């Protein structure tokens, strides 16, 4: 900022995103450091096409040095004497904090050491990890592409039957302008280690891919996100990576809304799970013309099994919405189940509830779509119009 002229001047120009949506406090995507010559430099993280990079910016010379470290996903950076502390992850590293020691020129990493890990023992199961593949798939708009991470089923102890294609679970992230990242997520590995393909979609409107990509969702929430999720699933079926008769969709919050909208207004998926998802836009203060994008107003269009999960203290999505859509689907005769959690709000926090939600999705899909017996000992909840 040039205060005398009240102008914002670019320190360095790069087609990348240098920060995240400011939804939470304390985001620190850069910090100041000093070189051995006393020059002030900027250590920063940025994202291009779904990957994080660590750079050292010399604004006086207008140069950027790329620092090579194992993390492909980075959140916060803090500088210390001769080093940086970086919060990040990768396809084989869970959320961690690493100490990165720089050379005297502050342009290269000479040491990388993880000093804290959210799951320090997980690497012993590395052979079971499904590594994400960044895929580009065509959208409904001719010549336009969108992005997703596909995780193939992976388990060294088992092999699928010859010619069998795996069931697929597609996840729609929340926000709706958030971003799914290719960091190790044991919830995803739960599915892939049990024979499922899993795809995490960054539909149009997601952050991490530039302003033009983000702006695709303006005024089109409930259209672009739904279309992109359906297009991604079809792309994987056409690519031979998924069974078109065993396509399921899940999502929480805004992703739960996208799930319900995809099930109400499209015929791509065979079953779905909505976690504290918005069902009625009008209750959120949207304009009346969004009536047509509210799944709760078009229960007659649903045609497949649905399981709903809802916190009873949710202040964002009123719990009565889940009850209303559950009752309407039940009366229509569709297989449906509702799980309500005491003491949970918008997003589940208790470990036992997170585990129960994951397991009940698995057994729900296995019974109604997958046509197989789950590997774990899970007692299924009652499904109305099925049990």
Secondary structure, DSSP 4 states (H G I P E B T S, - for coil): -BTTTTB---SS--SSB-S----STT---EEEEE-TT--EEEEEEEEETTEEEEEEEETTTTEEEEE--S-SEEEEEEEETTEEEEEEE-SSS-SEEEEEEE-TTSSSEEEEEEEEETTTTGGGGGGGPPPPEEEEEE-SSTT-EEEEEEE----TT--PPTTPPPPEEEEE-STTT-----S--HHHHHHHTTT-EEEEEE-TT-SSS-HHHHGGGTT-TTTHHHHHHHHHHHHHHHTTSS-TTSEEEEEETHHHHHHHHHHHH----SEEEEES----GGGGT--GGGGGG-GGGGGGG--SEEEEEEETT-SSS-HHHHHHHHHHHHHHT--EEEEEETT--SS---HHHHHHHHHHHHHHHIIIII-S--SS---PPP-BTT-
